[in-house]
Amino acid sequence: MNKLLFVVVFICFLDLFIELPIITPFALSLGATEYAAGVVVATYSFFNLIGNVSGGYFSDKIGRRNVLITGMAVNIVALMSYSLIDSVNALLALRVIHGFSAGMLTPVAFSLVADLSRREAMGRSMALTGVSIGSAAVLGPALGGIISSLAAYQTVYFVLGCIYIVGILLVIFAIRESTTKEERTFHNTTSYRTLLSRPALIAAYISSFTLMIANGSLAFGLPIKIGSLGLEDHITGMMLSVFGLTAIIIFGTRLNVIYTKVRSMKLVMLGIFIVSIGMLVLHFAPHQLLVLFVMIFYGAGFALIFPSMNKLIAENTEIYERGKANGIFYAFFSVGSVAGSYSSGIFTTYFDLPFVFISIILMVMLIIILTLDGRYMARN
């Protein structure tokens, strides 16, 4: 498989991570209230979800490469347009376009990886996409913070737009289409209802939702936990980096043989169990050292889940329906991210126990996946 495809995946996810430290202060600098700034952030997430489903559908209908080029082209225009923004309303309108175009790219990129991977190498390919995403998660926020401290917020989007120009050139000149014209004629053969009722796919969707609930909760609650221990704010960033680096090590080293040797559903279930236990321990952790160990533990759980749930989609779909399935999958991904932060805020406000309740939710999800796995094995 073309290794440059992993560079394209990195660029697609860099869009999400590079703006994490700047979008809220950018909105506030334009005169937005804190509530309006929250709406600006949420608007991107909502239209990202719509883009996920649309991108997946059209990649089955007109081809992965065509949708990837179109989405990246629109994204470049959107990113370059940030330099023209001078009001909150204009920013909100641009976030609609940017969220939609960025959302189109993710299911298409993962469908391409699955299509072009040999079946016996599928797990390793998904692990390498994890390296790409983990690298974007580690480098993106740092890059966004550095550029915005040296120049204007708009400069971050301009630089990202330039990176996307490199990305679209890679797709045009180095990435081949993975579906044939004949295969695309079957794009309407499988209904969304069928894709939403297949046990192995349901397990993947729930895993996606569950993982992002955990990540959203971690993003919300970890700074509060660090503050309660009397530690400085920058420790939060360090702990998140430890989690990300642990996952990258598992994704990118010989340890990734586990994705070939062990059944994907088992890895997903083990990963969710590990993350759930990590959340529980994190709540009661009395000092920085234990939090550090929890982040390593959590990173290992994340590393087991992420490639495995993507592999479940690839293993249980035909090429002409894979785009739609990935679109649904990443829609659950987007919803889970929002739900994690929102539910953690509620649990903290009323019970002061965000990590305990999230741990319980993860265990409930694990039981559901266990049930679905039983049905899947019975059918096979």
LINWOQUI-V629567 format. One record per residue. RES is the residue in three letters. OMEGA is omega in whole degrees, -180 to 180 (NA if undefined). Layout:
# LINWOQUI-V629567
RES/OMEGA, RES/OMEGA
This chain:
# LINWOQUI-V629567
MET/180, ASN/-178, LYS/179, LEU/177, LEU/178, PHE/174, VAL/178, VAL/177, VAL/178, PHE/-179, ILE/-180, CYS/-179, PHE/176, LEU/177, ASP/-178, LEU/-169, PHE/-174, ILE/-176, GLU/-178, LEU/-177, PRO/-170, ILE/-170, ILE/179, THR/177, PRO/177, PHE/179, ALA/179, LEU/-180, SER/178, LEU/178, GLY/180, ALA/169, THR/179, GLU/178, TYR/-179, ALA/177, ALA/176, GLY/177, VAL/178, VAL/179, VAL/-177, ALA/180, THR/177, TYR/-177, SER/-179, PHE/-179, PHE/171, ASN/179, LEU/179, ILE/177, GLY/177, ASN/-177, VAL/-179, SER/-180, GLY/179, GLY/-180, TYR/-176, PHE/177, SER/174, ASP/-173, LYS/-174, ILE/177, GLY/-178, ARG/-174, ARG/180, ASN/-180, VAL/179, LEU/179, ILE/-180, THR/-180, GLY/180, MET/179, ALA/178, VAL/180, ASN/179, ILE/179, VAL/-180, ALA/-178, LEU/179, MET/-178, SER/179, TYR/-180, SER/-180, LEU/-173, ILE/179, ASP/179, SER/180, VAL/180, ASN/178, ALA/178, LEU/-180, LEU/180, ALA/-180, LEU/180, ARG/176, VAL/-179, ILE/-178, HIS/180, GLY/-179, PHE/-176, SER/178, ALA/180, GLY/179, MET/-167, LEU/-170, THR/-180, PRO/-180, VAL/-180, ALA/-179, PHE/175, SER/177, LEU/180, VAL/-179, ALA/-178, ASP/-172, LEU/-180, SER/170, ARG/-174, ARG/-178, GLU/180, ALA/-175, MET/-178, GLY/180, ARG/179, SER/179, MET/176, ALA/180, LEU/173, THR/175, GLY/176, VAL/180, SER/-178, ILE/178, GLY/178, SER/177, ALA/-179, ALA/-180, VAL/-174, LEU/-174, GLY/-179, PRO/179, ALA/180, LEU/179, GLY/180, GLY/-178, ILE/-178, ILE/-178, SER/178, SER/-179, LEU/-178, ALA/-179, ALA/177, TYR/-178, GLN/-179, THR/178, VAL/-179, TYR/177, PHE/179, VAL/178, LEU/176, GLY/177, CYS/177, ILE/178, TYR/176, ILE/175, VAL/-179, GLY/-178, ILE/175, LEU/176, LEU/-179, VAL/-177, ILE/-171, PHE/-173, ALA/-178, ILE/-179, ARG/176, GLU/-175, SER/179, THR/177, THR/179, LYS/179, GLU/180, GLU/-178, ARG/178, THR/-179, PHE/-170, HIS/-180, ASN/-179, THR/-178, THR/-180, SER/175, TYR/179, ARG/178, THR/-179, LEU/179, LEU/-177, SER/180, ARG/-171, PRO/-178, ALA/179, LEU/177, ILE/178, ALA/179, ALA/179, TYR/-180, ILE/178, SER/178, SER/179, PHE/-178, THR/-179, LEU/-178, MET/170, ILE/179, ALA/-179, ASN/178, GLY/177, SER/180, LEU/180, ALA/-180, PHE/-168, GLY/-176, LEU/177, PRO/178, ILE/179, LYS/180, ILE/179, GLY/-179, SER/178, LEU/179, GLY/-179, LEU/-179, GLU/-175, ASP/-175, HIS/178, ILE/178, THR/179, GLY/179, MET/-180, MET/178, LEU/177, SER/178, VAL/177, PHE/-179, GLY/-178, LEU/176, THR/179, ALA/-179, ILE/179, ILE/179, ILE/179, PHE/-165, GLY/-179, THR/-180, ARG/176, LEU/-177, ASN/174, VAL/180, ILE/-178, TYR/177, THR/-174, LYS/-173, VAL/-179, ARG/-174, SER/-178, MET/178, LYS/180, LEU/178, VAL/-178, MET/177, LEU/180, GLY/179, ILE/178, PHE/180, ILE/-180, VAL/179, SER/178, ILE/178, GLY/178, MET/-179, LEU/180, VAL/-179, LEU/180, HIS/-175, PHE/-177, ALA/-175, PRO/-177, HIS/-173, GLN/-176, LEU/179, LEU/175, VAL/178, LEU/179, PHE/177, VAL/180, MET/175, ILE/179, PHE/180, TYR/179, GLY/178, ALA/178, GLY/177, PHE/-178, ALA/177, LEU/-174, ILE/-165, PHE/180, PRO/-175, SER/-180, MET/174, ASN/179, LYS/177, LEU/178, ILE/-177, ALA/-176, GLU/-171, ASN/176, THR/170, GLU/-173, ILE/-176, TYR/179, GLU/-173, ARG/180, GLY/179, LYS/-180, ALA/178, ASN/176, GLY/177, ILE/-178, PHE/-178, TYR/170, ALA/174, PHE/177, PHE/-179, SER/-180, VAL/180, GLY/179, SER/178, VAL/-178, ALA/-179, GLY/180, SER/-177, TYR/-178, SER/178, SER/177, GLY/179, ILE/-178, PHE/179, THR/-178, THR/-173, TYR/-174, PHE/-177, ASP/-177, LEU/-174, PRO/-174, PHE/179, VAL/-179, PHE/178, ILE/177, SER/178, ILE/178, ILE/180, LEU/179, MET/176, VAL/178, MET/179, LEU/178, ILE/178, ILE/-180, ILE/176, LEU/179, THR/179, LEU/179, ASP/177, GLY/178, ARG/-179, TYR/-179, MET/179, ALA/-180, ARG/-177, ASN/NA
